[in-house]
Amino acid sequence: MAIEVHMPGPMCLIENVKGQLIANQEALGILEDITQPVVVVSIVGLYRTGKSYLMNKLAGKQTGFSLGSTVQSHTKGIWMWCFPHPQKPGHTLVLLDTEGLGDVEKGDNQNDCWIFALAILLSSTFVYNSMGPINQPAIDQLHYVTELTDRIRSRSSPDQDEVEDSDEFVRFFPDFVWALRDFSLELKLNGEPISADEYLENSLKLKQGTGQRDKVKDLNLPQLCIHKFFPKKKCFVFERPTHGRKVGQMESLQDQDLDSDFVEQVAEFCSYLFSSSKVKMLSGCIKVNGPRLKSLVVTYVNTICSGSLPCIENAVLALSQTENAAAVQKAIAHYDQQMNQKLQLPTETLQELLNVHRACEKEAIKIFMENSFKDVNQVFLTQFVTELETKQEEFLKKNEQASSDRCLALLQDIFNPFEEDVKQGIYYKPGGYHLYIQKTRELKKKYYDEPRKGVQAEEVLQKFLQSKDDVTDTILQIDQELTVKEKESEVERMKAEAAQATAKIQEEMQQKIEQLLQEKEKSHEEHSKQLTEMMGKAQDQNKNMQQLVEQLVQQKGKSDEDHRKKLTEKVDEAQAKLRELQKEKEHLQNQMKCLEEKIKHLPEEKKKENHEYDQLREQYEDLKKKIIQIDEELRNKQGKSCVIS
């Protein structure tokens, strides 16, 4: 946010010490704090003409700039008074009161010329204060205007001539206001009332002389310069504020003590300057703020003191270099601040850092562009880009270092108990290498599962594991040596165990054989006893069986005889039935032959029309069916007869 400056009173900005101009550092410090655009109003005129009174009125104060009440000039050098603009919020009004021109005590008008030139170079509105009407003596006193081409250059090019230089002035010079004090004439032209501005324009008309051309040209030179250098002009006339000795007491007089017309004219003057005075501008539409005005003061004063002519282009270039250098530092500082705020190191990935970098870089570029101007050949832009790249590289290195530090801390935390186990010799045994590798893999997985290790995670891990290569090789070598010895011991142990097992098995087999033999002997005795008993029982059973067989044979012979007789009777019945069926079949076959003959000898016409034919045909078919049924029955009977037989 722009800072408003409230100065309690005026302060000397450019001191004039024995003809030597010196910039006051305290006043420059005040300008440095004004970040708002500035509207600069300067006033120049002969000493003892009331310049300071008008400036105090612009400041809204009764006192401030020294008025003085004697014939001696009070104001020396250029004095400054800054305060918030009364009608333009966000702007600062800078009033510059200059020492009186034509002071006889100075004895040299060179100093006046430089004061006049500086007032024009530093202001956006230039007030020329004079006494009485605009006449030839008054215009002659404006010879300072005619000397501006000898005091100021617009460009630094050595080929630029005075005419081209003066043509450039209009682009940089302020608006011109002529204040006519103690004006007692009536504003009329050819009997008609005119305004103060019309009076000014008429007074600045070129004179048409009849004498020598050079003399006429010299007479018109001030008018020509004013027309050429100041296209926008304004005029104010002021009545005499009061009469007699009261003029020397202006600081203590109130408005009611002054001439009412004068008071009204002063109010009109102040109102115009408040509303119409513009912000001080540089070429390229660059608004001037406090630090820029300070730079212009320092550049112009130093140039004058060095014996050179103030150059507007060089002053702007010097200002641009100062501001562009500051713009670079401001943008880089903003980038650095934002990166530190937004980055949480280490970033998980490089892309995460680059995304934040791009956002901060964009803001920094915007700040640089807003605060830089007239960057000839993009010198400062190149410097800005270079410093930005350097800063980015610093953050990349910081990110890598932060990642390395975190990863090393994690690895030490995860692997410390494991390393203690290694020192205790837990893995210096057969199979220890396999266990060591398995444990290492488990710890690596635990390391990988940890978040926000950063971009150096894998590299730090590999270096850490490589640092353990000697331990790993030692464990492997010991494992291999111990494994060979263990295998030999294992073979011997297995042989001994096998021999013991064999002996034990043989012993157990011998015991089983003896048990089996004893059991077999007992079983044989038992079987012999049972067999003797069974043989006795078998002899008794054999006798009983013999008797039973004889009884069964007798019963069966009798039963078979009865059965055979019944079967013979059934066979005879079946054969008799077959013979009857055979005879019936033969009879039917004879009938069919007779019908066939009849049908055969019956004429064809009769066959179609005779009813007898149809009957014969039906009978024939019936006989045929009966014969088929008899054949079927004969087959069945024959089958059953065979079964019975």
C-alpha positions in Angstrom: 0.0 0.0 0.0 1.3 3.5 -0.9 2.6 5.6 2.0 1.3 9.1 2.5 3.9 11.6 3.6 2.8 14.6 5.8 5.6 17.1 6.2 5.0 19.6 9.0 6.8 22.3 7.1 9.0 22.9 4.1 12.6 21.6 3.8 15.4 22.6 1.6 15.8 20.1 -1.3 18.7 21.7 -3.2 21.0 23.9 -1.2 22.8 26.8 -2.8 26.0 27.2 -0.9 28.2 29.9 -2.3 27.0 29.2 -5.8 27.4 25.5 -5.4 24.2 23.4 -5.7 24.0 20.4 -3.3 21.1 17.9 -2.8 20.0 17.7 0.8 20.1 14.0 1.9 17.4 14.4 4.5 15.0 15.7 1.9 16.0 13.0 -0.6 15.1 10.5 2.2 11.6 11.9 2.4 11.1 11.6 -1.4 12.4 8.0 -1.1 9.4 7.2 1.1 6.8 8.6 -1.3 5.5 5.6 -3.3 2.5 7.5 -4.7 2.6 9.4 -8.0 3.7 13.0 -7.5 2.2 16.2 -8.8 5.1 18.8 -8.8 4.3 22.5 -8.8 7.3 24.8 -8.9 7.4 28.6 -8.7 10.1 30.9 -10.1 10.3 34.7 -10.2 12.2 37.8 -9.1 13.0 38.0 -5.4 10.6 39.8 -3.2 7.6 39.3 -5.4 5.5 37.1 -3.1 6.2 33.6 -4.5 6.3 32.0 -1.1 2.9 33.4 -0.1 1.2 31.6 -3.0 3.0 28.4 -2.2 1.8 28.6 1.4 -1.7 29.0 0.2 -1.4 25.9 -2.0 -0.2 24.1 1.1 -3.3 25.4 2.9 -1.1 27.1 5.6 -0.7 30.7 6.7 3.0 30.2 7.2 5.6 27.7 5.9 7.7 29.0 3.2 9.6 32.0 4.4 8.1 35.2 3.1 10.5 37.8 4.5 9.7 41.4 5.0 12.9 43.1 3.9 14.7 43.8 0.6 16.9 40.8 1.2 16.1 37.4 -0.4 15.1 34.8 2.2 14.7 31.7 0.1 18.0 30.1 -0.9 18.2 27.2 -3.3 15.0 25.1 -3.8 12.7 24.2 -0.9 10.2 21.4 -0.9 6.9 20.7 0.9 5.1 17.4 0.4 1.6 16.4 1.5 -1.4 14.3 0.3 -3.0 15.9 -2.8 -6.2 17.7 -1.6 -8.2 16.6 -4.7 -6.5 13.5 -6.0 -6.6 10.6 -3.6 -3.5 8.3 -3.9 -1.3 11.2 -5.1 1.2 13.4 -3.4 1.5 17.2 -4.0 5.1 18.4 -4.0 5.6 22.2 -3.9 9.0 23.6 -4.9 9.7 27.2 -3.9 12.8 28.7 -5.5 15.1 31.5 -4.4 14.4 34.8 -6.1 16.0 35.6 -9.4 18.0 38.7 -9.9 19.3 39.0 -6.4 22.0 41.7 -6.5 23.9 40.0 -3.7 24.7 37.0 -5.8 26.4 39.1 -8.5 26.2 36.2 -11.0 23.2 35.2 -12.9 24.6 31.7 -13.8 23.1 30.4 -10.5 19.7 31.9 -11.4 19.8 30.1 -14.8 20.4 26.7 -13.1 17.6 27.3 -10.6 15.3 28.2 -13.4 16.3 25.2 -15.4 15.9 22.8 -12.5 12.5 24.1 -11.6 11.4 23.3 -15.2 13.1 19.9 -15.3 11.6 18.8 -11.9 8.0 20.1 -12.2 4.8 19.1 -13.9 3.4 22.7 -13.5 5.7 25.7 -13.7 4.5 29.0 -12.2 6.3 32.2 -13.2 5.7 34.9 -10.8 6.2 38.6 -11.8 5.0 42.1 -10.7 2.7 44.3 -12.7 1.6 43.9 -16.3 3.3 42.0 -19.1 5.4 44.6 -20.9 8.7 44.5 -22.6 10.7 44.8 -19.3 8.7 41.9 -17.9 9.4 39.8 -21.1 13.0 40.8 -21.0 13.3 39.4 -17.5 12.2 36.0 -19.0 15.5 35.8 -20.8 16.1 32.6 -18.7 13.7 30.9 -21.1 15.8 31.8 -24.1 18.8 30.3 -22.4 17.2 26.9 -21.8 18.7 25.5 -25.0 22.1 26.4 -23.6 21.3 24.7 -20.2 19.3 21.6 -21.1 19.7 18.8 -23.7 16.9 16.4 -24.5 19.1 13.7 -25.9 22.6 12.5 -25.3 23.4 12.1 -29.1 26.4 14.4 -30.0 24.8 14.9 -33.4 21.7 16.5 -32.0 21.7 20.3 -32.7 20.0 23.0 -30.7 17.0 23.2 -33.0 16.3 19.5 -32.8 16.9 19.7 -29.1 14.4 22.5 -28.5 11.8 20.7 -30.6 12.0 17.8 -28.1 11.5 20.1 -25.1 7.7 20.3 -25.5 7.5 16.5 -24.8 9.1 16.9 -21.3 8.4 20.5 -20.2 5.7 21.3 -17.7 2.5 23.4 -18.1 3.2 27.1 -17.9 1.3 29.4 -15.5 2.1 33.2 -15.4 1.1 34.9 -12.1 0.9 38.7 -12.4 1.1 40.3 -9.0 -0.1 43.8 -8.0 -1.9 44.0 -11.3 -3.8 47.2 -11.5 -4.7 47.4 -15.2 -8.2 46.8 -16.5 -8.4 43.7 -18.6 -9.6 45.2 -21.9 -8.5 45.0 -25.5 -9.8 47.5 -28.0 -12.3 48.6 -25.4 -13.6 45.0 -25.0 -13.2 43.0 -21.7 -10.8 40.1 -22.1 -9.8 37.2 -19.8 -6.4 36.9 -18.2 -5.5 34.0 -20.7 -6.5 36.2 -23.7 -4.4 39.0 -22.2 -1.4 36.6 -22.0 -1.8 35.4 -25.6 -2.0 39.0 -26.8 1.0 40.0 -24.8 3.0 37.1 -26.3 2.3 38.1 -29.9 5.4 38.6 -32.0 6.3 42.2 -32.6 6.4 43.5 -36.1 9.3 45.8 -36.2 10.5 48.2 -38.9 14.1 48.3 -37.7 16.9 45.8 -38.0 15.9 42.2 -38.4 18.2 40.8 -35.8 17.0 43.3 -33.2 13.4 42.4 -33.9 14.3 38.7 -33.6 16.0 39.2 -30.3 13.0 41.1 -29.0 10.7 38.3 -30.0 12.9 35.4 -28.8 11.3 35.1 -25.3 7.8 35.0 -26.9 9.0 32.4 -29.4 10.5 30.2 -26.7 7.4 30.4 -24.5 5.2 29.4 -27.5 7.5 26.6 -28.5 8.3 25.1 -25.1 5.0 25.6 -23.4 2.0 24.7 -25.6 -0.3 24.8 -22.5 -0.3 28.2 -20.9 -2.4 29.9 -18.2 -2.5 33.4 -16.7 -3.7 34.7 -13.3 -3.8 38.4 -12.3 -3.8 39.4 -8.6 -4.8 42.7 -7.1 -2.5 44.3 -4.5 -3.4 42.3 -1.3 -3.3 45.3 1.0 -1.9 48.8 1.3 1.0 50.3 3.0 3.3 48.5 5.4 0.8 45.7 5.9 2.2 44.0 2.9 5.2 43.1 5.0 2.9 41.4 7.5 1.2 39.0 5.2 2.0 36.0 7.4 -0.1 37.4 10.3 -2.9 38.8 8.2 -6.2 36.9 7.8 -8.3 36.8 4.7 -10.7 39.4 6.1 -7.7 41.7 6.4 -6.9 41.4 2.7 -8.5 42.8 -0.4 -11.5 40.6 -1.2 -10.6 40.5 -4.9 -7.1 39.3 -4.0 -8.5 36.6 -1.8 -10.8 35.4 -4.5 -8.1 35.5 -7.1 -5.8 33.4 -4.8 -8.6 30.9 -4.3 -9.1 30.6 -8.0 -5.4 30.2 -8.6 -5.2 27.4 -6.0 -8.3 25.6 -7.3 -6.9 25.6 -10.9 -3.6 24.1 -9.8 -5.3 21.5 -7.7 -7.6 20.4 -10.5 -5.4 20.9 -13.6 -1.9 20.1 -12.5 -0.8 16.7 -13.9 1.3 14.0 -12.5 5.0 14.4 -13.4 5.6 12.1 -16.3 8.7 10.8 -18.1 9.0 9.7 -21.7 7.1 6.5 -22.3 4.2 7.6 -20.1 6.1 6.7 -16.9 4.6 8.2 -13.8 7.1 9.8 -11.4 6.9 8.9 -7.7 9.0 10.0 -4.8 12.0 7.7 -5.5 12.0 8.7 -9.2 11.9 12.4 -8.4 14.8 11.9 -6.0 16.7 10.2 -8.8 16.1 13.1 -11.2 17.2 15.6 -8.5 20.4 13.7 -7.9 21.2 13.2 -11.6 20.5 16.8 -12.6 22.4 18.4 -9.6 25.4 16.1 -10.1 25.5 16.8 -13.8 25.4 20.6 -13.2 28.1 20.3 -10.5 30.3 18.4 -12.9 30.1 21.2 -15.5 28.0 19.3 -18.0 24.5 20.1 -19.3 21.6 18.3 -17.8 20.3 15.8 -20.3 16.7 14.6 -20.0 17.4 11.4 -21.8 20.4 10.6 -19.6 18.5 11.4 -16.5 15.7 9.0 -17.5 18.3 6.4 -18.5 20.0 6.8 -15.1 16.6 6.5 -13.4 15.7 3.5 -15.4 19.0 1.8 -14.5 18.4 2.5 -10.8 14.8 1.4 -11.0 15.4 -1.6 -13.2 18.1 -2.8 -10.8 15.7 -2.3 -7.9 13.0 -4.1 -10.0 15.3 -7.1 -10.4 16.0 -7.3 -6.7 12.3 -6.8 -5.8 11.2 -9.5 -8.1 13.9 -11.9 -7.0 13.2 -11.2 -3.4 9.5 -11.9 -4.0 10.4 -15.2 -5.8 12.6 -16.2 -2.9 10.0 -15.4 -0.3 7.2 -17.2 -2.1 9.3 -20.3 -2.8 10.3 -20.5 0.9 6.6 -20.1 1.9 5.1 -22.5 -0.5 7.8 -25.2 -0.7 7.9 -28.0 1.8 11.3 -29.5 1.4 12.0 -32.1 0.4 9.4 -32.4 -2.3 8.2 -35.9 -3.2 9.1 -35.4 -6.8 11.0 -32.9 -8.9 7.8 -31.9 -10.7 6.3 -30.8 -7.5 9.1 -28.3 -7.0 8.9 -27.2 -10.7 5.2 -26.5 -10.4 5.8 -24.2 -7.4 8.7 -22.6 -9.3 6.6 -21.8 -12.3 3.9 -20.1 -10.2 6.4 -18.0 -8.2 8.4 -17.2 -11.4 5.2 -15.9 -13.0 4.6 -13.6 -10.1 8.2 -12.4 -10.1 8.1 -11.6 -13.8 4.9 -9.6 -13.3 6.6 -7.6 -10.5 9.7 -7.0 -12.7 7.6 -5.8 -15.6 5.5 -3.5 -13.4 8.5 -1.9 -11.8 10.9 -1.6 -14.7 11.0 0.7 -17.7 13.2 1.7 -20.6 15.2 -1.5 -20.3 17.5 -0.8 -23.2 18.6 -4.0 -25.0 16.8 -5.9 -22.2 19.9 -5.8 -20.1 18.1 -5.9 -16.8 15.6 -8.5 -18.1 18.6 -10.7 -18.9 20.0 -10.1 -15.5 16.7 -10.9 -13.9 16.4 -14.2 -15.8 20.0 -15.1 -14.9 19.4 -14.4 -11.2 16.1 -16.3 -11.3 17.8 -19.3 -12.8 20.5 -19.1 -10.1 17.8 -19.0 -7.4 16.0 -21.9 -9.0 19.2 -23.9 -9.0 19.7 -23.0 -5.3 16.3 -24.3 -4.5 17.0 -27.5 -6.5 20.1 -28.0 -4.5 18.3 -27.3 -1.2 15.7 -29.8 -2.2 18.3 -32.4 -3.0 20.1 -31.7 0.3 16.9 -31.8 2.3 16.0 -35.1 0.6 19.5 -36.6 1.3 19.3 -35.5 5.0 15.9 -37.0 5.5 16.8 -40.3 3.7 20.0 -40.7 5.7 18.1 -40.1 8.9 15.5 -42.7 7.9 18.1 -45.3 6.9 19.9 -44.9 10.2 16.7 -45.2 12.1 15.6 -48.3 10.2 19.0 -50.0 9.9 20.5 -49.3 13.3 19.0 -52.3 15.1 20.0 -54.5 12.1 23.6 -53.2 12.3 23.7 -54.0 16.0 22.6 -57.6 15.2 25.4 -57.8 12.6 27.9 -56.6 15.2 26.7 -59.2 17.6 27.6 -61.9 15.0 24.0 -63.1 14.6 24.6 -63.5 10.8 28.1 -65.1 11.0 26.9 -68.6 10.7 25.9 -71.2 8.1 22.9 -69.8 6.2 23.5 -66.4 7.8 24.0 -64.7 4.4 20.5 -65.8 3.3 19.1 -64.4 6.5 21.1 -61.2 6.1 19.8 -60.6 2.5 16.2 -61.5 3.6 16.4 -59.0 6.5 17.9 -56.3 4.2 15.0 -56.7 1.8 12.5 -56.3 4.6 14.2 -53.1 5.8 14.4 -51.7 2.2 10.6 -52.2 1.9 10.1 -50.4 5.2 12.3 -47.6 3.8 10.3 -47.4 0.5 7.0 -47.2 2.5 8.1 -44.0 4.3 6.6 -40.8 2.7 8.3 -37.6 1.5 11.7 -38.9 1.1 12.3 -36.7 -1.9 14.2 -36.8 -5.1 17.3 -38.4 -3.7 15.5 -41.4 -2.1 16.9 -44.1 -4.5 20.4 -42.6 -4.8 20.9 -42.3 -1.1 19.6 -45.8 -0.5 22.0 -47.3 -3.1 25.0 -45.4 -1.6 24.0 -46.6 1.8 23.8 -50.2 0.7 27.1 -49.9 -1.2 28.7 -48.7 2.0 27.7 -52.1 3.5 29.2 -54.1 0.7 32.3 -55.1 2.8 30.0 -56.4 5.6 27.9 -58.3 3.1 31.0 -59.9 1.5 32.3 -60.9 4.9 29.0 -62.6 5.9 28.9 -64.4 2.6 32.5 -65.7 2.9 32.0 -66.9 6.5 28.7 -68.5 5.5 30.3 -70.4 2.7 33.3 -71.6 4.9 31.0 -72.6 7.7 28.6 -74.3 5.3 31.3 -76.6 3.9 32.5 -77.7 7.4 28.9 -78.1 8.5 28.2 -80.3 5.5 31.1 -82.6 6.4 30.0 -82.8 10.0 26.5 -83.4 8.9 27.6 -86.3 6.7 29.4 -87.9 9.6 26.5 -87.3 11.9 24.1 -88.7 9.4 26.3 -91.9 9.0 26.4 -92.4 12.7 22.7 -91.8 13.0 22.1 -94.2 10.1 24.2 -96.9 11.8 22.4 -96.4 15.1 19.1 -96.6 13.3 20.1 -99.7 11.4 21.2 -101.4 14.6 18.1 -100.4 16.3 15.9 -101.7 13.4 17.8 -105.0 13.4 17.3 -105.3 17.1 13.6 -104.5 16.7 13.3 -107.0 13.8 14.9 -109.7 15.9 12.5 -109.1 18.7 9.6 -109.2 16.3 10.8 -112.5 14.8 11.1 -114.1 18.2 7.7 -112.8 19.2 6.3 -114.2 15.9 7.9 -117.6 16.5 6.5 -117.8 20.0 3.1 -116.7 18.8 3.2 -119.2 15.9 4.2 -122.0 18.3 1.3 -121.2 20.6 -1.1 -120.9 17.6 0.1 -124.3 16.3 -0.6 -126.0 19.6 -4.0 -124.3 19.8 -4.9 -125.4 16.2 -3.8 -129.0 16.9 -6.1 -129.1 19.9 -9.0 -127.6 18.0 -8.4 -130.0 15.0 -8.5 -133.1 17.2 -11.8 -131.9 18.7 -13.2 -131.0 15.3 -12.2 -134.5 13.9 -14.1 -136.2 16.6 -17.2 -134.0 16.0 -16.8 -134.6 12.2 -17.0 -138.4 12.6 -20.3 -138.1 14.5 -21.6 -135.6 11.9 -20.6 -137.9 9.0 -22.7 -140.7 10.4 -25.7 -138.4 10.7 -25.2 -137.1 7.2 -25.0 -140.6 5.7 -28.4 -141.4 7.2 -29.9 -138.1 6.0 -28.6 -138.6 2.4 -30.2 -142.0 2.1 -33.5 -140.6 3.3 -33.3 -137.7 0.7 -32.6 -140.2 -2.1 -35.6 -142.2 -1.4 -37.8 -139.2 -1.2 -36.5 -137.8 -4.4 -37.0 -141.0 -6.4 -40.7 -141.1 -5.5 -41.2 -137.4 -6.3 -39.6 -137.7 -9.7 -41.8 -140.5 -10.8 -45.0 -138.6 -10.1 -43.7 -135.5 -11.9 -42.7 -137.4 -15.0 -46.1 -139.0 -15.3 -47.8 -135.6 -15.2 -45.5 -134.2 -17.8 -46.2 -137.1 -20.2 -49.9 -136.4 -20.0 -49.4 -132.7 -20.8 -47.2 -133.6 -23.8 -49.8 -135.9 -25.2 -52.5 -133.2 -24.8 -50.3 -130.7 -26.6 -49.5 -133.0 -29.5 -53.2 -133.8 -30.0 -54.0 -130.1 -30.1 -51.2 -129.6 -32.7 -52.6 -132.2 -34.9 -56.1 -130.6 -34.8 -54.6 -127.2 -35.7 -52.6 -128.7 -38.6 -55.7 -130.3 -40.0 -57.7 -127.0 -39.8 -54.8 -125.2 -41.5 -54.8 -127.7 -44.4 -58.6 -127.3 -44.7 -58.3 -123.5 -44.9 -55.5 -123.7 -47.4 -57.6 -125.8 -49.7 -60.4 -123.2 -49.4 -58.0 -120.5 -50.4 -56.8 -122.4 -53.4 -60.5 -122.7 -54.6 -61.1 -119.0 -54.1 -57.9 -118.2 -56.0 -59.1 -120.3 -58.9 -62.4 -118.6 -58.9 -60.9 -115.2 -58.8 -58.4 -116.1 -61.4 -61.1 -117.2 -63.9 -63.4 -114.3 -63.3 -63.3 -111.8 -66.3 -61.7 -108.4 -65.7 -64.9 -106.5 -66.4 -66.7 -108.6 -63.8 -64.0 -107.9 -61.3 -64.8 -104.2 -61.5 -68.6 -104.4 -61.5 -69.6 -107.9 -60.0 -70.4 -108.0 -56.3 -69.5 -111.6 -56.2 -65.9 -110.7 -56.8 -65.8 -108.5 -53.8 -67.2 -111.2 -51.6 -64.8 -113.8 -52.9 -62.0 -111.3 -52.2 -63.1 -110.7 -48.6 -63.4 -114.4 -48.0 -60.0 -115.0 -49.3 -58.5 -112.3 -47.0 -60.3 -113.7 -44.0 -58.9 -117.2 -44.7 -55.5 -115.8 -45.1 -55.7 -114.1 -41.7 -56.9 -117.3 -40.0 -54.1 -119.3 -41.5 -51.6 -116.7 -40.1 -53.2 -117.0 -36.7 -53.1 -120.9 -36.8 -49.4 -120.7 -37.8 -48.7 -118.4 -34.8 -50.6 -120.8 -32.4 -48.8 -123.8 -33.8 -45.4 -122.2 -33.1 -46.4 -121.4 -29.6 -47.7 -124.9 -28.9 -44.6 -126.5 -30.4 -42.4 -124.2 -28.2 -44.2 -125.3 -25.0 -44.1 -128.9 -26.1 -40.4 -128.7 -26.4 -40.1 -127.2 -22.9 -42.3 -129.9 -21.4 -40.3 -132.6 -23.1 
